[in-house]
């Protein structure tokens, strides 16, 4: 061996060892910076300098892929001219977009030895050449899932080809950049998640199978005194001990099987403070201990539950007397009828309607406040004498009702009527006045007098009116004379059957406006019937149409006419959606639901149109529709919503208003019933109720329409609540189609 000549194998081995050590140092440097929380920009800056130090003459850069995956953004290039960096920042990736744009597009290394002649730079070469750059090698940066993150490039001021060591170096640089980007983003996300966990307004605690608390955010620590901070344990069963036991059993059955659970329970804030909570439990498998952990997310919904109870009370009970209201009465009657049907008509019940005689005189002479006090006293006196299981209601201003379950003979009802007369007739001291009250009342019995809730109420009311006509301070039973009125109703039904064929129906349109600008943004189609030159009130013929089933055919006629109007508006470039009222009876059975849905397909052929104007149609349903056959109706309305039709709840607040129905039902809009709007000026409680409805609607992302706005003060209140749409006589009355179309052309 010639000791004067170096051993080339040894030299190569030493060089490789030095390169390996340098590589380890670079990895260590970058990893330490990541773990220390140094910003990504600083890390990439240091990486570029480390690579440049490894190979003299190199000027390196890192470009990062934009969030949309279409452009490259500056990451770090400390030794490239700032003019060049500014010029390429945001360059779109693609073929022949320089070395980096092409590398990111092809997701493979691009080596350009001579920028001036290489086709990848043909449209961009002036930028690097003016900066004194002649060669550029670019390596794509990938994450662990092989998705592109950006590029690492090495520039030279001479035409240059890479050696094997150069290729190794640029590949290593790309790997280091990938490490820096992924770890930095991961740690950033971890820190962000930790901040979110710490600042989450919802209580969140993570426990293991031994109830040991693995992590708890400040909201949880503040939410209950049952958390043992010293031992870091949380007895969830003790926390939930006031909840329904069946729900608790269901909860633990679910999570012990590895399933998540969501529900509403009771939680102990303190030993003496029970709150309503929404609980979401997620099961997490700990890969280290091979045990299940549980994430308990606890939301205090006490305020919401209180609001629900308030809204439920306001919708089902009279605010003045605390008795059930008219809507709850209908619900009770329907329940009794359903029970009777279930036992083949064997169950009976009676309904008593009571109306105070000359109550208007009391109100006028003593004032509304004293009149209200009289009504409250009457309500309390009724509660003193009503039989067990009966239901007392206040269904109108001075009108009350009592539901009497069971088989009630005329003799029993007569005795009860006399008892009511006696107790109500006792003198009442009001505002230093002694008042002697009297009542007129009427009775009807199911199923002898009527077969539906509406008719039984009508029969009892007619009997009460007969009592008033007989001199007041007495009671009457539904009888043959009242039957004559039923026959007149039958006659109205007869004419109603011919109304469509004889073109007696007409649609009027009442505009719905923006309350600020007065601009018409929508309109409601309202059915009018003119027979023998006289308009017949919808309040008279709609119940008859519903009872007889004619409402289905009439409903289809209404929808067809409204669609024709919508098409005319659209042809005139007037995109004014039209609201159409839908009767509950149109959804009464599965066949009717199918017919309702199929109508929208068949009407295309009927009207010879190619496209149905779904976006211009809103269906107004009643709250009772949400109560009946909910899943089937929900499916029909959901299909129509997918086609573009909107769903509105008409007269909201007068029926069975429930948050659960609003959340689960396909609803876009709520129309606040005009009765609330029209009482804003006389009863401050209606202000609070309307505010609650608007607030609830906004929380559920539902639009709101205020019906029945007739005065400036009502409009001012609506504007105060930022209600976006108004309907009422203050702006427009319902009008014939021709007048409506002319109005729209001028609007």
C-alpha positions in Angstrom: 0.0 0.0 0.0 1.3 3.5 -1.0 1.2 5.6 2.1 1.6 8.7 0.0 -1.7 8.3 -1.7 -5.1 8.6 0.2 -7.4 5.6 0.3 -10.3 6.6 -1.9 -12.7 4.1 -0.2 -11.8 5.5 3.2 -12.3 9.1 2.0 -15.7 8.2 0.6 -16.7 6.5 3.8 -15.6 9.5 5.8 -17.6 11.8 3.6 -20.7 9.6 3.9 -20.2 9.6 7.7 -19.9 13.4 7.7 -23.0 13.7 5.6 -24.9 11.4 7.8 -23.9 13.3 10.9 -24.9 16.6 9.2 -28.2 15.1 8.3 -28.8 13.9 11.9 -27.9 17.4 13.1 -30.3 19.0 10.7 -33.1 16.7 11.7 -32.3 17.3 15.4 -32.3 21.1 14.9 -35.5 21.2 13.0 -37.3 18.8 15.4 -36.2 20.8 18.5 -37.5 24.0 16.9 -40.8 22.3 16.3 -41.1 21.0 19.9 -40.1 24.4 21.3 -43.1 25.9 19.5 -41.1 28.0 17.1 -43.2 29.5 14.3 -43.3 27.6 11.0 -41.8 30.6 9.2 -38.8 30.6 11.4 -38.3 26.9 11.1 -38.4 26.9 7.3 -36.0 29.9 7.3 -33.5 27.9 9.4 -34.0 24.9 7.2 -33.2 26.9 4.1 -30.0 28.2 5.8 -28.9 24.7 6.9 -29.2 23.4 3.4 -27.5 26.4 1.9 -24.6 25.9 4.4 -24.3 22.3 3.3 -23.7 23.2 -0.4 -21.9 26.4 -1.2 -23.5 28.4 -4.0 -27.0 27.2 -3.3 -29.9 29.6 -2.7 -32.9 27.6 -1.5 -36.6 28.3 -1.1 -39.7 26.7 0.3 -43.1 27.3 -1.2 -46.3 26.1 0.5 -49.4 24.9 -1.3 -52.4 27.2 -0.7 -55.5 26.0 1.1 -57.4 25.6 -2.2 -54.6 23.5 -3.6 -54.2 25.7 -6.7 -51.3 28.1 -5.8 -47.9 28.2 -4.2 -47.2 30.7 -1.5 -43.9 32.0 -0.1 -42.6 30.0 2.9 -38.9 30.9 3.2 -36.2 32.1 0.8 -33.9 34.5 2.8 -31.2 34.7 0.1 -33.3 35.0 -3.0 -34.0 38.5 -4.3 -37.1 40.0 -2.7 -38.4 41.1 -6.1 -38.2 37.5 -7.3 -39.9 36.2 -4.2 -42.7 38.8 -4.5 -43.2 37.9 -8.2 -43.7 34.1 -7.6 -45.7 34.4 -4.4 -49.2 33.0 -5.3 -48.2 31.5 -8.6 -50.7 28.9 -9.9 -49.4 25.3 -10.1 -49.6 23.5 -13.5 -47.5 22.2 -16.4 -44.7 24.4 -17.6 -45.0 26.8 -14.6 -41.3 26.9 -13.7 -39.6 24.2 -11.7 -41.8 24.5 -8.6 -45.2 25.0 -10.2 -44.5 22.0 -12.5 -43.2 19.8 -9.6 -46.3 20.6 -7.5 -48.5 19.8 -10.4 -46.8 16.6 -11.5 -46.0 15.7 -7.8 -42.5 14.7 -8.9 -39.0 16.1 -8.9 -38.2 18.6 -11.7 -34.6 19.3 -12.5 -33.9 22.4 -14.7 -30.2 22.8 -15.5 -30.7 25.8 -17.8 -33.7 28.0 -17.1 -33.2 30.0 -20.3 -33.7 27.0 -22.6 -35.9 24.7 -20.5 -39.6 24.4 -21.7 -40.9 24.5 -18.1 -39.7 28.1 -17.9 -40.7 29.3 -21.3 -43.3 31.7 -20.1 -41.6 32.7 -16.8 -37.8 32.7 -17.5 -37.5 36.5 -17.5 -38.2 36.5 -13.7 -35.3 34.3 -12.6 -32.9 35.5 -15.4 -33.3 39.1 -14.3 -32.5 38.0 -10.7 -29.3 36.2 -11.9 -30.7 32.7 -11.5 -29.8 30.2 -14.2 -30.6 26.7 -12.7 -33.4 25.5 -10.5 -34.0 22.0 -9.0 -37.4 21.5 -7.3 -38.5 18.6 -5.0 -42.2 18.2 -4.0 -42.9 18.1 -0.3 -45.3 15.4 0.8 -47.1 14.6 4.1 -47.3 11.2 5.6 -50.5 10.5 3.6 -48.6 11.3 0.4 -50.5 14.6 -0.1 -48.6 17.5 -1.6 -47.7 20.3 0.9 -45.4 22.4 -1.3 -42.0 22.4 -2.9 -38.3 22.8 -1.9 -36.1 24.4 -4.5 -32.4 24.9 -5.0 -31.3 27.8 -7.2 -27.9 28.5 -8.8 -26.4 31.4 -10.7 -24.8 29.1 -13.3 -26.1 26.4 -15.5 -25.8 23.3 -13.3 -26.6 19.6 -13.1 -27.1 17.9 -9.8 -24.8 15.2 -8.5 -26.0 12.1 -6.6 -25.2 13.9 -3.3 -27.2 17.0 -4.5 -30.2 14.8 -5.2 -29.8 13.2 -1.8 -29.6 16.7 -0.2 -32.7 18.1 -1.9 -34.7 15.0 -1.1 -33.6 15.3 2.5 -34.6 19.0 2.5 -38.0 18.1 1.3 -38.4 15.5 4.1 -37.2 18.0 6.7 -39.7 20.6 5.4 -42.4 17.9 5.5 -41.5 17.2 9.1 -41.5 20.9 10.0 -44.9 21.6 8.3 -46.7 18.5 9.6 -45.4 18.7 13.2 -45.9 22.5 13.4 -49.4 22.2 12.1 -50.2 19.3 14.3 -48.8 21.0 17.5 -50.7 24.2 16.5 -53.9 22.2 16.2 -53.2 20.5 19.5 -52.7 23.8 21.2 -55.8 25.2 19.5 -57.8 22.2 20.6 -56.5 22.6 24.2 -57.5 26.3 24.1 -60.9 25.4 22.8 -61.2 22.7 25.5 -60.2 25.2 28.2 -62.5 28.0 27.0 -65.5 25.8 25.9 -68.6 27.3 27.6 -70.0 23.7 27.8 -68.9 21.6 30.7 -66.7 18.8 29.5 -65.1 16.0 31.5 -63.3 12.9 30.4 -63.3 9.9 32.8 -62.1 6.3 32.7 -64.0 3.2 33.7 -63.0 3.8 37.3 -64.6 7.2 37.3 -61.2 8.9 37.6 -61.2 12.2 35.9 -58.6 12.3 33.1 -59.3 15.9 32.0 -61.9 18.5 33.0 -62.4 22.0 31.6 -63.0 25.0 33.8 -66.7 25.1 32.8 -67.2 21.6 34.2 -65.3 22.4 37.4 -67.7 25.4 38.0 -70.8 23.4 37.0 -71.0 21.1 40.0 -69.8 20.7 43.5 -69.8 16.9 43.2 -66.4 16.9 41.4 -63.7 15.9 43.9 -60.8 18.2 42.8 -58.3 16.5 45.2 -58.9 12.9 44.2 -60.0 13.9 40.7 -63.0 11.6 40.8 -66.5 12.3 39.6 -69.4 10.1 40.6 -71.6 10.4 37.6 -74.4 8.3 39.0 -74.6 10.5 42.1 -74.7 13.6 39.8 -77.6 12.1 37.8 -79.5 10.7 40.8 -82.5 13.0 40.3 -83.0 11.8 36.7 -85.5 9.2 35.5 -84.0 5.8 36.4 -85.0 4.2 33.1 -83.0 6.9 31.2 -80.0 6.4 33.4 -80.2 2.6 32.9 -80.4 3.2 29.1 -77.4 5.6 29.3 -75.1 3.1 31.0 -76.3 0.2 28.8 -75.4 2.2 25.7 -72.0 3.4 26.9 -70.9 0.0 28.4 -71.6 -1.5 24.9 -69.4 1.2 23.4 -72.2 3.3 21.9 -72.6 7.1 22.3 -75.7 8.5 24.1 -77.5 11.8 23.8 -80.4 12.8 26.0 -81.9 15.2 28.5 -81.5 14.4 32.3 -81.3 16.1 35.7 -78.0 17.1 37.2 -76.9 18.2 40.6 -75.2 21.6 40.5 -75.1 21.4 44.3 -76.7 19.1 46.7 -79.8 21.3 46.8 -79.7 22.7 43.3 -81.1 20.4 40.6 -80.7 21.6 37.0 -81.9 20.4 33.6 -79.0 19.2 31.4 -78.5 17.9 27.9 -75.9 15.2 28.1 -73.8 13.9 25.3 -71.6 10.9 26.1 -68.9 9.7 23.7 -67.0 6.5 24.2 -63.3 6.7 23.4 -61.0 3.6 23.3 -57.6 4.3 25.0 -55.0 2.6 22.9 -52.5 2.7 25.8 -54.6 1.1 28.5 -57.0 -0.7 26.2 -59.9 0.6 28.3 -62.9 2.7 27.4 -62.8 6.4 28.3 -65.9 8.5 28.4 -66.3 12.1 27.3 -69.2 13.7 29.1 -70.4 17.0 27.5 -72.9 18.7 29.9 -75.1 21.6 28.8 -77.2 23.4 31.3 -80.6 23.8 29.6 -82.6 24.9 32.6 -83.3 28.3 31.0 -84.5 26.6 27.8 -86.7 24.2 29.7 -88.2 27.1 31.7 -88.9 28.9 28.4 -90.4 25.7 26.9 -92.7 25.4 29.9 -93.6 29.0 29.7 -94.4 28.7 26.0 -96.3 25.5 26.6 -98.3 27.1 29.3 -99.0 30.2 27.2 -100.2 28.0 24.4 -102.3 25.5 26.4 -103.6 27.6 29.3 -105.3 30.9 29.7 -102.9 33.5 31.0 -105.5 35.3 33.1 -107.3 32.5 34.9 -104.8 29.6 34.6 -107.5 27.4 33.2 -107.0 25.4 30.0 -107.5 27.4 26.8 -109.5 26.7 23.7 -106.7 24.8 21.9 -106.2 22.6 24.9 -109.9 22.0 25.0 -109.9 20.7 21.4 -106.9 18.5 22.3 -108.9 17.0 25.3 -112.0 16.5 23.2 -110.0 14.7 20.5 -108.3 12.5 23.0 -111.7 11.4 24.4 -113.0 10.8 20.9 -110.0 8.7 20.1 -110.5 6.7 23.3 -114.1 6.2 22.4 -113.2 4.9 19.0 -110.7 2.5 20.5 -113.4 0.9 22.5 -115.9 0.9 19.7 -118.0 3.9 20.7 -118.7 2.8 24.2 -117.3 5.9 25.9 -119.3 9.1 26.3 -118.7 12.6 27.5 -120.6 15.9 27.8 -119.5 19.4 27.1 -120.8 22.4 28.9 -120.3 25.9 27.5 -120.9 28.9 29.9 -121.0 32.5 29.0 -121.3 35.4 31.5 -124.4 37.5 31.0 -123.9 41.2 30.3 -120.2 41.0 30.9 -119.5 43.8 28.5 -121.4 46.2 30.8 -119.1 45.1 33.7 -116.1 45.8 31.6 -117.4 49.1 30.4 -118.5 50.4 33.8 -115.6 49.1 36.0 -112.8 48.9 33.5 -110.8 46.0 31.9 -108.7 45.4 35.0 -111.8 44.9 37.2 -113.3 42.8 34.4 -110.3 40.6 34.4 -110.6 40.2 38.2 -114.2 39.1 37.7 -113.1 36.4 35.2 -110.4 35.2 37.7 -113.0 34.9 40.4 -115.3 32.9 38.1 -112.4 30.6 37.2 -111.7 29.9 40.9 -115.3 29.3 41.7 -115.6 26.7 38.9 -112.6 24.9 40.3 -114.4 24.6 43.6 -117.3 22.6 42.2 -116.2 20.7 39.1 -116.4 16.9 39.4 -113.2 14.8 39.5 -111.5 14.2 36.1 -113.4 17.1 34.5 -111.6 19.9 32.6 -112.5 23.6 33.1 -111.4 25.9 30.3 -111.6 29.6 29.4 -112.2 29.6 25.6 -113.1 33.2 24.9 -113.3 36.6 26.6 -116.1 35.7 29.0 -116.8 32.2 27.8 -115.9 29.1 29.7 -116.2 25.3 29.0 -116.3 22.2 31.2 -115.6 18.7 29.8 -117.5 16.1 31.8 -116.2 12.6 31.0 -118.5 9.5 31.3 -122.2 8.8 30.7 -124.0 11.9 32.0 -127.8 11.8 32.1 -129.9 14.9 31.6 -130.8 14.7 35.2 -127.2 14.7 36.4 -126.3 17.5 34.0 -129.3 19.6 35.2 -128.2 19.2 38.8 -124.7 20.2 37.9 -125.9 23.2 35.9 -127.9 24.4 38.9 -124.8 24.1 41.1 -122.8 26.2 38.7 -125.5 28.8 38.5 -125.6 29.0 42.3 -121.8 29.3 42.9 -121.3 31.8 40.1 -124.4 33.8 41.2 -122.9 34.6 44.6 -122.1 38.2 45.0 -118.6 39.4 44.2 -117.0 42.4 45.7 -115.0 44.3 43.0 -113.7 47.8 43.4 -116.1 48.6 46.2 -119.0 47.3 44.2 -121.1 44.2 44.9 -121.8 42.3 41.6 -124.4 39.6 41.1 -123.4 37.5 38.1 -125.5 35.2 36.0 -124.6 32.7 33.3 -126.1 31.2 30.2 -124.9 27.7 29.5 -125.5 24.9 27.0 -124.8 21.2 26.9 -124.0 18.7 24.1 -123.2 15.0 24.4 -120.8 12.8 22.5 -121.7 10.8 20.4 -125.4 11.5 20.6 -125.3 15.1 19.4 -122.0 15.2 17.4 -119.2 13.0 16.3 -116.2 15.4 16.2 -114.6 17.9 18.5 -115.5 20.8 16.3 -119.2 19.7 16.1 -119.5 18.9 19.8 -118.3 22.4 20.6 -120.6 23.9 18.0 -123.6 22.0 19.4 -122.9 23.1 23.0 -122.3 26.7 21.8 -125.6 26.7 19.9 -127.3 25.4 23.0 -125.7 28.2 25.0 -126.9 30.8 22.5 -130.4 29.4 22.7 -130.2 29.9 26.5 -129.2 33.5 26.0 -132.1 33.9 23.5 -134.4 32.4 26.1 -133.7 35.2 28.6 -130.3 34.3 30.0 -129.4 32.9 33.4 -130.5 29.5 32.3 -129.2 26.4 30.5 -130.2 24.5 27.4 -129.5 21.1 25.9 -128.8 20.7 22.2 -132.2 19.8 20.7 -134.2 19.5 17.5 -134.4 23.3 17.0 -130.6 23.4 16.9 -130.8 20.5 14.5 -132.5 22.8 12.0 -129.3 24.9 12.0 -127.4 21.7 11.2 -129.7 21.2 8.3 -128.9 24.7 7.1 -125.3 23.7 7.3 -126.1 20.7 5.1 -127.6 23.0 2.6 -124.4 25.0 2.6 -122.5 21.8 2.0 -124.7 21.0 -1.0 -123.9 24.4 -2.6 -120.3 23.9 -1.7 -120.0 20.7 -3.7 -121.0 22.7 -6.9 -118.9 25.7 -6.2 -115.8 24.6 -8.2 -117.8 23.5 -11.3 -119.8 26.7 -11.2 -116.7 28.9 -10.9 -117.9 30.4 -7.6 -114.5 30.3 -6.0 -111.9 33.0 -6.4 -108.4 33.6 -5.0 -107.7 37.0 -3.4 -104.1 37.9 -2.6 -102.9 39.8 0.4 -99.3 41.2 0.0 -96.6 40.6 2.6 -94.2 43.4 2.9 -90.8 44.5 4.2 -91.9 46.6 7.2 -89.0 49.1 6.7 -89.2 49.7 2.9 -92.8 48.8 2.4 -91.7 46.6 -0.6 -93.9 43.6 -1.4 -91.8 40.5 -0.8 -94.5 37.8 -0.8 -98.3 37.3 -0.8 -100.8 35.0 0.7 -103.5 33.4 -1.5 -106.9 33.5 0.3 -109.9 31.6 -0.8 -113.2 33.5 -1.4 -116.6 32.0 -2.2 -119.4 34.0 -3.8 -122.8 32.3 -3.9 -125.9 34.0 -5.3 -123.9 37.3 -5.3 -123.0 37.1 -1.7 -119.6 36.3 -0.1 -119.7 33.4 2.3 -117.2 33.6 5.1 -114.4 31.0 5.0 -115.1 30.5 8.7 -118.5 29.0 7.7 -117.6 26.9 4.7 -114.0 25.7 5.4 -115.1 23.6 8.5 -117.9 22.1 6.3 -115.4 21.4 3.5 -113.1 19.7 6.0 -115.7 17.6 7.6 -117.0 16.4 4.2 -113.7 15.8 2.6 -114.3 18.4 -0.1 -111.3 20.3 1.3 -109.0 18.0 -0.7 -110.5 18.9 -4.1 -110.8 22.6 -3.0 -107.2 22.6 -1.8 -106.0 21.3 -5.2 -108.0 24.0 -7.0 -106.4 26.6 -4.7 -102.9 25.3 -5.4 -103.5 25.2 -9.1 -104.8 28.8 -9.3 -101.9 30.0 -7.1 -99.4 28.2 -9.3 -100.9 29.8 -12.4 -100.5 33.2 -10.7 -96.9 32.4 -9.8 -96.2 31.5 -13.4 -97.7 34.8 -14.6 -95.6 36.7 -12.1 -92.5 34.8 -13.2 -93.1 35.6 -16.8 -93.2 39.3 -15.9 -89.9 38.9 -14.0 -91.7 39.4 -10.7 -90.3 36.8 -8.3 -92.9 37.1 -5.5 -93.5 33.8 -3.6 -97.1 32.9 -2.8 -98.2 31.3 0.4 -101.0 28.7 0.2 -102.9 27.5 3.2 -103.0 23.7 3.7 -105.7 22.0 5.7 -104.8 19.3 8.2 -107.5 17.1 6.4 -105.4 17.1 3.2 -102.9 14.9 5.1 -105.4 12.8 7.1 -104.5 9.4 5.6 -101.6 7.8 3.8 -103.5 7.9 0.5 -104.2 11.6 0.9 -100.5 12.2 1.6 -99.6 10.4 -1.6 -102.2 12.3 -3.5 -100.9 15.6 -2.1 -97.4 14.8 -3.2 -98.4 13.5 -6.6 -100.4 16.7 -7.3 -97.2 18.6 -7.9 -96.2 16.1 -10.6 -99.6 15.9 -12.4 -100.1 19.7 -12.4 -97.2 20.0 -14.8 -99.2 18.2 -17.4 -102.5 19.9 -16.4 -100.9 23.4 -17.0 -98.7 22.3 -19.9 -95.6 23.6 -18.2 -92.1 22.2 -18.2 -90.8 23.3 -14.8 -92.9 23.7 -11.6 -92.1 27.0 -9.8 -91.3 25.4 -6.5 -89.2 28.3 -5.4 -92.3 30.6 -5.6 -94.6 28.4 -3.4 -94.9 28.4 0.4 -97.2 25.9 2.1 -98.8 27.3 5.3 -99.6 24.5 7.7 -101.3 24.6 11.1 -99.6 23.5 14.4 -102.1 20.7 14.7 -100.7 19.1 11.5 -97.4 18.7 13.3 -99.2 16.7 16.0 -100.8 14.2 13.7 -99.0 11.4 11.8 -95.9 13.4 12.3 -93.3 11.1 10.6 -95.4 10.5 7.5 -96.3 14.2 7.1 -92.7 15.2 7.8 -91.6 12.9 5.0 -94.0 14.4 2.5 -93.1 18.0 3.4 -89.3 17.2 3.5 -89.6 15.9 -0.1 -91.3 19.1 -1.2 -88.7 21.2 0.6 -86.0 19.4 -1.4 -87.8 20.5 -4.5 -87.7 24.1 -3.3 -91.0 24.7 -1.6 -90.9 26.4 1.8 -93.0 25.4 4.8 -94.6 27.9 7.1 -96.5 27.5 10.4 -99.6 29.6 10.3 -101.1 31.3 13.3 -98.2 30.3 15.5 -98.8 30.5 19.2 -102.5 29.6 19.1 -102.0 25.9 18.8 -99.8 23.1 20.2 -96.6 25.1 19.9 -93.6 23.0 20.9 -89.9 23.4 20.5 -89.5 19.7 19.9 -91.9 19.9 16.9 -90.1 23.0 15.5 -86.7 21.3 15.8 -87.7 18.0 14.2 -90.3 19.2 11.7 -89.2 20.6 8.2 -90.1 24.2 8.8 -88.7 27.4 7.3 -91.0 30.1 8.6 -93.3 31.1 11.5 -96.3 33.4 11.2 -97.1 35.0 14.5 -100.9 34.9 14.9 -102.6 38.3 14.5 -104.3 37.9 17.9 -101.0 38.5 19.6 -100.1 41.5 17.4 -103.5 43.1 17.9 -103.3 42.9 21.7 -99.8 44.4 21.9 -101.3 47.8 22.8 -103.6 46.5 25.5 -101.7 43.7 27.1 -97.9 43.9 27.8 -97.8 40.1 28.3 -98.3 39.7 24.5 -95.3 41.9 24.0 -93.2 39.4 25.9 -94.7 36.5 24.2 -94.1 37.9 20.7 -90.5 38.7 21.8 -90.1 35.1 22.9 -91.4 33.7 19.7 -89.1 35.9 17.6 -86.1 35.1 19.8 -86.9 31.4 19.5 -87.4 31.6 15.8 -84.0 33.4 15.3 -82.3 30.7 17.4 -83.8 28.0 15.2 -82.9 29.9 12.0 -86.6 30.4 11.1 -87.9 33.5 9.3 -90.8 35.3 10.9 -93.9 37.0 9.5 -96.2 39.2 11.7 -99.8 38.9 10.8 -102.6 41.4 11.5 -100.5 44.6 11.7 -103.1 47.4 11.5 -101.7 50.3 13.5 -98.5 52.4 13.5 -97.7 51.3 17.1 -98.0 47.7 16.1 -95.7 48.3 13.2 -93.2 50.1 15.4 -93.1 47.2 17.8 -92.6 44.8 14.8 -89.7 46.9 13.6 -88.2 47.1 17.1 -88.0 43.3 17.0 -86.5 43.3 13.5 -89.3 41.1 12.2 -88.5 41.0 8.4 -92.0 40.5 7.0 -95.4 42.0 7.8 -99.0 41.2 6.7 -102.0 43.3 7.6 -104.4 46.0 6.8 -101.9 48.7 7.7 -100.3 48.0 4.3 -102.8 46.1 2.1 -106.1 44.3 2.3 -106.7 41.1 0.3 -107.5 41.9 -3.3 -108.6 40.1 -6.5 -105.9 38.7 -8.7 -106.1 41.4 -11.4 -105.7 44.1 -8.8 -102.8 42.2 -7.3 -101.0 41.8 -10.6 -101.5 45.5 -11.4 -100.1 46.4 -8.0 -97.1 44.3 -8.5 -96.3 46.0 -11.8 -96.3 49.3 -9.9 -94.4 48.0 -6.8 
